[in-house]
Amino acid sequence: MSLKIELKNLGILKQAEFSLGDLTLICGKNNTGKTYIAYALYAFLNAWRGLTEFGVNSTQIQRLLTDGGIKIELGGYAEKVDQLLAEACKRYTNQLDSTVFATTEGRFHNSEFHVQIDAIDIRNKELKRELGIAQERFLRYSKERGSEELTVSLVVQRDQEREIDPFFTERSVNFIIGNAIFSDSLPTPFIASAERTGLAIFRRELNFARNRLLEEMGRSNPKIDPQDLLFKAYQSYPVPIEDNADFIRQLEDIAKRNSFLAKEHPEVLDDFTDIIGGEYTITQDDQLYYTPKGTRLKLTMVESSSAVRSLVDLGFYLRHVAQKGHLLMVDEPELNLHPANQRRIARLFARLVNLGVKVFITTHSDYIVKELNTLIMLNHDKPHLKRIAKENGYQESELIRSDQVKVYMTQEALVPLEEGQKRRRRAHTLVEADVDPVLGIEARSFDETINEMNSIQADIVWGAE
């Protein structure tokens, strides 16, 4: 399933188009829009369910509450996918300044965000899921393969039926229809923002600030909506940073779950443990520690290395949250990592891709790009390549195909003509890089810098002759 994103007038970016691969890299110099792209994509994938309106009518909701179940034909919705997405993108664009980036109102008044997906084959989908509220089952929904009919049933105790809010039920059914149509096309995202190192250090302060806020809400005027106070208190940061902070703050609850990696592929978690040189633990009283391998030490995040702090959220995501079909987004995965560990992180990403987790990264790291090149170049059935892979400790599960990888460079280039323009002009945009099955990724911005450094050093050594 192809997912294509088009951006216009987003920060420094005049125009940009890209498609998600199994592994997507956005590379380029500082201050060229890489983080803007990541944040805009993450926030949309996190919000589209609340932005998409399927027109569920009150008669259907009343029948669900009265009879306990309804049937919904999905074919009509599938035919309007482009229209539904266009309306959702328009609503989303209107939120870019106030909600997504938490910046000055009107900063993104000229921005555009568009999403396109391939035609959806509703009949080929099979669903059987439940929707809960506060760990209590609420609605059950299912669809058989070969059918376009979605069945939604009420799952609630009889003595609770009168307490069900029709408006909330309508929003829940809207959510279910969205899941049934788009869940395979719009992946569930998780983001590790570039601010993650600081969030790990101030985790306790985040909890303290939130608890103080809740106390103040309890003492405040009962006519004031506590949710409104909570919303205002957290609107000073972009959505990805807020979500990152919430994730770090909720580690005690998150640690009670197991990801599909913990259940089916513990060797991947072992590799991650080797990268950080130890393990994270969260105690029953919500204290976060790092224990180096071969010791009994319990180090707080303040006492731990910057590399350990920068990988906390990734570690908990891999062990407790990750599911097949998710989109893992990491802004600058090389933060605080030695080149050897940058290479190992690249290999970890490749393994995740091969296990069904999509990966999106922004990076300045030539080590990560070159290691991915190696994984692509080794992925051929040739005796000398198999020998090289074995001698250097590469596993088959780490090798990836060139067609799994999408790479884009942020740079100045000619952008398409807009209405009223007579000449194409240069502006900040995205340029797709070649990913060759034999030679790997063509990352020109890295190569130019490395070649310049090599030339200077060669001149230093040989210039006197």
C-alpha positions as CSV (number, residue, x, y, z in Angstrom):
1,M,0.0,0.0,0.0
2,S,1.5,3.3,-1.1
3,L,1.3,6.4,1.0
4,K,2.2,9.7,-0.6
5,I,2.6,13.0,1.2
6,E,2.7,16.5,-0.4
7,L,3.7,19.6,1.6
8,K,3.7,23.3,0.6
9,N,5.0,26.3,2.5
10,L,5.9,24.4,5.6
11,G,8.6,26.4,7.4
12,I,11.6,26.8,5.1
13,L,10.2,24.2,2.7
14,K,8.5,25.7,-0.3
15,Q,7.3,22.4,-1.7
16,A,8.0,18.7,-0.9
17,E,6.7,15.4,-2.0
18,F,7.6,11.9,-0.7
19,S,6.3,8.4,-0.4
20,L,6.7,6.2,2.6
21,G,8.8,3.1,2.1
22,D,9.3,0.2,4.5
23,L,12.4,2.3,5.5
24,T,12.3,6.1,4.8
25,L,15.3,8.4,5.3
26,I,15.2,12.2,5.2
27,C,18.7,13.5,5.0
28,G,20.2,17.0,4.6
29,K,21.9,20.0,6.2
30,N,20.8,21.7,9.4
31,N,17.8,24.0,9.2
32,T,16.4,22.6,5.9
33,G,13.1,21.3,7.2
34,K,13.7,17.7,8.1
35,T,12.2,17.9,11.6
36,Y,9.2,19.9,10.2
37,I,8.5,17.0,7.8
38,A,8.7,14.4,10.5
39,Y,6.5,16.4,13.0
40,A,3.9,17.2,10.3
41,L,3.7,13.5,9.2
42,Y,3.6,12.2,12.8
43,A,0.9,14.6,13.9
44,F,-1.4,13.8,11.0
45,L,-1.0,10.0,11.4
46,N,-1.8,10.5,15.1
47,A,-4.9,12.7,14.5
48,W,-6.6,11.6,11.3
49,R,-9.3,9.5,13.1
50,G,-10.5,12.6,14.8
51,L,-10.3,14.7,11.6
52,T,-12.3,12.3,9.3
53,E,-16.1,12.5,9.3
54,F,-18.0,9.5,7.9
55,G,-21.5,10.9,8.4
56,V,-22.8,8.4,10.9
57,N,-26.5,9.3,11.4
58,S,-28.4,9.4,14.7
59,T,-30.8,6.7,13.5
60,Q,-28.0,4.2,13.3
61,I,-26.7,5.1,16.7
62,Q,-30.1,4.8,18.3
63,R,-30.6,1.4,16.7
64,L,-27.2,0.3,18.1
65,L,-28.1,1.5,21.6
66,T,-31.6,0.0,21.4
67,D,-31.0,-3.3,19.5
68,G,-27.4,-3.8,20.6
69,G,-26.0,-4.0,17.0
70,I,-25.9,-2.5,13.5
71,K,-24.5,-3.4,10.1
72,I,-22.7,-0.7,8.1
73,E,-21.9,-1.0,4.3
74,L,-18.3,0.2,3.8
75,G,-18.3,0.2,0.0
76,G,-19.7,3.7,-0.2
77,Y,-17.1,5.1,2.1
78,A,-14.3,3.3,0.2
79,E,-15.4,5.1,-3.0
80,K,-15.0,8.5,-1.3
81,V,-11.5,7.9,0.1
82,D,-9.9,10.8,-1.8
83,Q,-12.7,13.2,-0.7
84,L,-12.5,12.0,2.9
85,L,-8.8,12.4,3.0
86,A,-8.9,15.8,1.4
87,E,-11.4,17.1,4.0
88,A,-9.3,15.6,6.8
89,C,-6.1,17.2,5.5
90,K,-7.9,20.6,5.2
91,R,-9.0,20.4,8.9
92,Y,-5.4,19.3,9.8
93,T,-3.8,22.2,8.0
94,N,-5.9,24.6,10.0
95,Q,-4.4,23.2,13.2
96,L,-0.7,23.4,12.2
97,D,0.1,26.6,14.0
98,S,-2.1,26.4,17.1
99,T,-1.9,22.6,17.9
100,V,0.7,20.7,15.8
101,F,3.6,23.2,16.1
102,A,2.3,25.3,19.0
103,T,3.5,28.5,17.4
104,T,2.3,32.0,16.6
105,E,-1.2,32.0,15.1
106,G,-1.1,32.5,11.4
107,R,2.4,31.2,11.0
108,F,1.2,28.4,8.7
109,H,-1.8,30.2,7.1
110,N,-0.3,29.5,3.7
111,S,0.7,25.9,4.3
112,E,-0.8,22.8,2.7
113,F,-0.7,19.2,3.7
114,H,-2.0,16.5,1.4
115,V,-2.1,12.7,1.7
116,Q,-2.8,10.2,-1.1
117,I,-3.2,6.5,-0.9
118,D,-3.7,3.7,-3.4
119,A,-7.2,2.4,-4.1
120,I,-8.5,0.5,-1.0
121,D,-9.7,-3.1,-1.4
122,I,-12.3,-3.3,1.3
123,R,-13.5,-6.8,0.4
124,N,-10.0,-8.2,1.0
125,K,-9.9,-7.0,4.6
126,E,-10.8,-9.2,7.6
127,L,-11.4,-7.6,11.0
128,K,-12.3,-8.8,14.5
129,R,-11.6,-6.2,17.2
130,E,-13.0,-4.5,20.3
131,L,-13.0,-0.9,21.4
132,G,-12.7,-0.2,25.1
133,I,-13.0,2.7,27.5
134,A,-10.7,2.8,30.6
135,Q,-9.9,-1.0,30.2
136,E,-13.7,-1.8,29.9
137,R,-15.1,-3.3,26.7
138,F,-17.5,-1.1,24.9
139,L,-18.0,-2.0,21.3
140,R,-17.1,-5.1,19.2
141,Y,-16.7,-4.8,15.5
142,S,-15.9,-7.4,12.7
143,K,-15.9,-7.9,9.0
144,E,-15.4,-11.1,7.0
145,R,-13.1,-11.3,4.1
146,G,-15.0,-11.0,0.8
147,S,-17.6,-8.8,2.3
148,E,-18.1,-5.1,2.5
149,E,-20.4,-5.3,5.6
150,L,-19.1,-4.1,9.0
151,T,-20.9,-5.4,12.1
152,V,-20.8,-3.3,15.2
153,S,-22.1,-4.7,18.5
154,L,-22.6,-3.1,21.9
155,V,-20.6,-4.9,24.7
156,V,-21.9,-3.5,28.0
157,Q,-23.7,-4.7,31.1
158,R,-27.5,-4.2,31.0
159,D,-27.6,-2.0,34.1
160,Q,-25.2,0.4,32.3
161,E,-27.1,0.9,29.1
162,R,-28.9,4.1,30.1
163,E,-25.6,5.7,31.0
164,I,-24.2,5.5,27.5
165,D,-23.8,8.9,25.8
166,P,-25.2,8.8,22.2
167,F,-22.7,11.5,21.1
168,F,-19.7,9.5,22.4
169,T,-21.1,6.4,20.8
170,E,-21.4,8.2,17.5
171,R,-17.7,9.3,17.7
172,S,-16.7,5.7,18.6
173,V,-18.5,4.3,15.5
174,N,-16.9,7.0,13.4
175,F,-13.5,5.8,14.8
176,I,-14.4,2.2,14.0
177,I,-15.3,3.0,10.4
178,G,-12.0,4.9,10.0
179,N,-10.1,1.9,11.3
180,A,-11.9,-0.5,9.0
181,I,-11.1,1.6,5.9
182,F,-7.7,3.2,6.6
183,S,-5.9,1.2,9.2
184,D,-3.8,-0.7,6.6
185,S,-2.9,2.5,4.8
186,L,-2.3,5.0,7.6
187,P,0.1,3.3,10.1
188,T,0.0,3.9,13.8
189,P,3.0,6.2,14.6
190,F,5.5,6.4,17.4
191,I,8.0,9.2,17.5
192,A,11.3,9.7,19.4
193,S,11.9,13.4,19.0
194,A,15.3,15.1,19.1
195,E,14.4,16.4,22.6
196,R,14.2,12.9,24.0
197,T,17.5,13.2,26.0
198,G,16.3,16.1,28.0
199,L,12.9,14.5,28.6
200,A,14.6,11.4,30.1
201,I,16.5,13.6,32.6
202,F,13.4,15.6,33.7
203,R,11.0,12.7,33.8
204,R,10.3,13.1,37.5
205,E,9.8,16.9,37.1
206,L,7.2,16.1,34.4
207,N,5.3,13.9,36.8
208,F,5.6,16.5,39.6
209,A,4.3,19.3,37.3
210,R,1.4,17.3,36.2
211,N,0.4,16.2,39.7
212,R,0.6,19.9,40.9
213,L,-1.7,20.8,38.0
214,L,-4.2,18.1,38.9
215,E,-4.2,19.4,42.5
216,E,-4.8,23.0,41.4
217,M,-7.7,21.8,39.2
218,G,-9.3,20.1,42.2
219,R,-9.1,23.3,44.2
220,S,-10.3,25.6,41.4
221,N,-13.7,26.9,40.6
222,P,-16.0,23.9,39.8
223,K,-17.4,25.8,36.8
224,I,-13.9,25.6,35.1
225,D,-13.5,22.6,32.9
226,P,-10.4,20.6,34.2
227,Q,-9.8,19.3,30.7
228,D,-9.6,22.8,29.4
229,L,-6.9,23.6,32.0
230,L,-5.0,20.5,31.2
231,F,-5.1,21.3,27.5
232,K,-3.9,24.8,28.0
233,A,-1.0,23.7,30.2
234,Y,0.4,21.5,27.5
235,Q,0.0,23.7,24.5
236,S,3.4,25.3,24.6
237,Y,5.2,22.5,22.7
238,P,4.7,20.8,19.4
239,V,2.5,17.7,19.4
240,P,5.4,15.2,18.9
241,I,7.3,16.6,21.9
242,E,4.2,16.6,24.1
243,D,3.5,12.9,23.1
244,N,7.1,12.1,23.8
245,A,6.9,13.7,27.2
246,D,3.6,11.8,28.0
247,F,5.3,8.5,26.9
248,I,8.2,9.1,29.2
249,R,5.9,10.1,32.0
250,Q,3.8,6.9,31.7
251,L,6.6,4.3,31.6
252,E,5.3,2.5,34.7
253,D,2.0,1.7,33.0
254,I,3.7,1.1,29.6
255,A,6.0,-1.5,31.2
256,K,3.1,-3.7,32.1
257,R,2.5,-4.5,28.4
258,N,4.6,-6.7,26.0
259,S,5.3,-5.9,22.3
260,F,5.2,-8.5,19.6
261,L,9.0,-8.4,19.7
262,A,9.1,-9.4,23.4
263,K,6.7,-12.3,22.6
264,E,8.1,-13.5,19.3
265,H,11.6,-12.0,18.7
266,P,13.4,-11.5,22.0
267,E,16.7,-11.7,20.1
268,V,16.0,-8.2,18.8
269,L,15.7,-6.9,22.3
270,D,18.9,-8.7,23.2
271,D,20.7,-6.8,20.4
272,F,19.3,-3.5,21.7
273,T,20.6,-4.4,25.2
274,D,24.0,-4.9,23.7
275,I,23.8,-1.5,22.0
276,I,23.1,0.4,25.3
277,G,25.4,-1.9,27.3
278,G,22.8,-2.7,29.9
279,E,19.1,-2.6,30.7
280,Y,16.4,-0.2,31.8
281,T,14.1,-1.0,34.7
282,I,11.1,0.8,36.1
283,T,10.2,0.1,39.7
284,Q,6.8,-0.2,41.3
285,D,7.2,3.3,42.8
286,D,7.8,4.6,39.2
287,Q,11.6,5.1,39.5
288,L,13.6,4.7,36.2
289,Y,17.0,3.1,36.4
290,Y,19.8,1.9,34.1
291,T,21.8,-1.2,35.0
292,P,25.1,-1.6,33.1
293,K,25.9,-5.2,32.1
294,G,27.8,-7.3,34.6
295,T,27.0,-5.0,37.5
296,R,24.4,-4.5,40.2
297,L,24.5,-0.8,39.9
298,K,21.2,1.2,39.6
299,L,21.9,4.4,37.8
300,T,19.4,7.2,37.5
301,M,19.1,9.0,34.2
302,V,21.1,11.9,35.6
303,E,23.9,9.4,36.4
304,S,23.7,7.6,33.1
305,S,25.4,8.5,29.8
306,S,23.8,10.7,27.2
307,A,23.6,7.7,24.9
308,V,21.6,5.7,27.5
309,R,19.2,8.7,28.0
310,S,18.7,9.2,24.2
311,L,17.6,5.6,23.7
312,V,15.1,5.3,26.7
313,D,11.9,5.8,24.7
314,L,13.1,3.6,21.9
315,G,14.0,0.8,24.4
316,F,10.6,0.9,26.0
317,Y,8.8,1.1,22.7
318,L,10.6,-2.0,21.4
319,R,10.0,-4.0,24.5
320,H,6.4,-2.9,25.4
321,V,4.6,-1.2,22.5
322,A,5.8,-2.2,19.0
323,Q,3.4,-4.0,16.8
324,K,3.5,-5.1,13.1
325,G,2.3,-2.4,10.9
326,H,3.4,0.4,13.2
327,L,5.5,3.3,11.9
328,L,8.6,4.0,14.2
329,M,9.8,7.6,13.6
330,V,13.2,8.7,15.0
331,D,14.5,12.2,14.7
332,E,18.3,12.0,14.5
333,P,18.8,8.5,15.8
334,E,22.6,9.2,15.9
335,L,22.2,11.5,18.8
336,N,25.0,10.9,21.4
337,L,26.0,7.6,19.8
338,H,29.5,6.5,18.9
339,P,29.9,5.6,15.2
340,A,30.0,1.9,16.0
341,N,26.6,2.1,17.7
342,Q,25.2,4.3,14.8
343,R,26.0,1.3,12.6
344,R,24.3,-1.1,15.0
345,I,21.2,1.1,15.2
346,A,21.0,1.1,11.3
347,R,21.1,-2.7,11.4
348,L,18.4,-2.7,14.1
349,F,16.2,-0.6,12.0
350,A,16.7,-3.0,9.1
351,R,15.7,-6.0,11.3
352,L,12.5,-4.1,12.4
353,V,11.6,-3.4,8.7
354,N,12.0,-7.1,7.9
355,L,9.7,-8.0,10.8
356,G,6.9,-5.7,9.7
357,V,7.6,-2.4,11.5
358,K,8.0,0.6,9.1
359,V,10.8,3.0,10.0
360,F,11.1,6.7,9.3
361,I,14.2,8.6,10.3
362,T,15.8,12.0,9.8
363,T,19.6,11.9,9.9
364,H,22.9,13.7,9.5
365,S,24.8,10.5,10.0
366,D,27.0,9.2,7.1
367,Y,27.6,6.1,9.3
368,I,23.9,5.2,9.3
369,V,23.6,5.7,5.6
370,K,26.7,3.8,4.7
371,E,25.7,0.9,7.0
372,L,22.3,0.7,5.2
373,N,24.2,0.7,2.0
374,T,26.2,-2.3,3.2
375,L,22.9,-4.1,4.1
376,I,21.5,-3.4,0.6
377,M,24.7,-4.4,-1.2
378,L,25.1,-7.7,0.7
379,N,21.6,-8.7,-0.1
380,H,22.4,-10.7,-3.2
381,D,22.9,-14.5,-3.8
382,K,26.6,-14.4,-4.6
383,P,29.3,-16.5,-2.9
384,H,31.7,-13.7,-2.1
385,L,28.9,-11.6,-0.6
386,K,27.8,-14.4,1.7
387,R,31.5,-14.9,2.7
388,I,31.9,-11.2,3.5
389,A,28.6,-11.1,5.5
390,K,29.6,-14.1,7.6
391,E,33.1,-12.8,8.2
392,N,31.7,-9.5,9.4
393,G,28.9,-10.8,11.6
394,Y,26.0,-9.8,9.4
395,Q,22.8,-11.8,9.8
396,E,20.4,-12.5,7.0
397,S,17.6,-10.9,9.0
398,E,19.5,-7.6,8.7
399,L,19.8,-7.5,5.0
400,I,17.3,-5.3,3.0
401,R,16.3,-4.8,-0.6
402,S,16.8,-1.5,-2.4
403,D,13.0,-1.4,-3.2
404,Q,12.3,-1.4,0.6
405,V,14.1,1.9,1.0
406,K,13.1,5.5,0.2
407,V,15.7,8.3,0.6
408,Y,15.1,12.0,0.2
409,M,17.5,14.9,0.5
410,T,16.5,18.4,1.7
411,Q,18.1,20.9,-0.6
412,E,17.5,23.8,-2.9
413,A,16.3,22.7,-6.4
414,L,13.8,23.7,-9.1
415,V,10.2,23.3,-7.8
416,P,7.1,22.8,-10.0
417,L,5.3,25.8,-11.4
418,E,2.4,27.2,-9.4
419,E,-0.6,29.0,-10.9
420,G,0.4,32.3,-12.4
421,Q,4.1,31.5,-12.6
422,K,5.9,31.5,-15.9
423,R,9.3,30.2,-14.8
424,R,10.3,27.4,-12.4
425,R,12.4,28.7,-9.6
426,R,14.8,27.3,-7.0
427,A,13.5,26.8,-3.5
428,H,14.0,24.5,-0.5
429,T,12.4,21.1,-1.4
430,L,12.9,17.4,-1.2
431,V,14.9,15.5,-3.9
432,E,14.6,11.8,-4.1
433,A,18.0,10.0,-4.0
434,D,18.8,6.9,-6.1
435,V,18.8,3.6,-4.2
436,D,20.7,1.1,-6.3
437,P,20.6,-2.6,-5.5
438,V,24.3,-2.9,-6.2
439,L,25.7,0.5,-5.0
440,G,23.2,1.4,-2.4
441,I,22.1,5.0,-1.5
442,E,23.4,8.0,-3.4
443,A,23.7,10.6,-0.6
444,R,25.4,13.5,-2.4
445,S,25.4,16.0,0.5
446,F,27.5,13.6,2.7
447,D,29.8,12.6,-0.2
448,E,30.5,16.2,-1.0
449,T,31.6,17.0,2.6
450,I,33.7,13.9,2.9
451,N,35.4,14.5,-0.4
452,E,36.2,18.0,0.6
453,M,37.7,16.9,3.8
454,N,39.8,14.2,2.1
455,S,41.0,16.7,-0.5
456,I,42.1,19.2,2.3
457,Q,43.9,16.4,4.2
458,A,45.6,15.1,1.0
459,D,46.8,18.7,0.3
460,I,48.2,18.9,3.9
461,V,50.1,15.7,3.5
462,W,51.3,16.1,-0.1
463,G,51.0,19.8,-0.7
464,A,54.7,20.6,0.0
465,E,55.9,18.3,-2.8
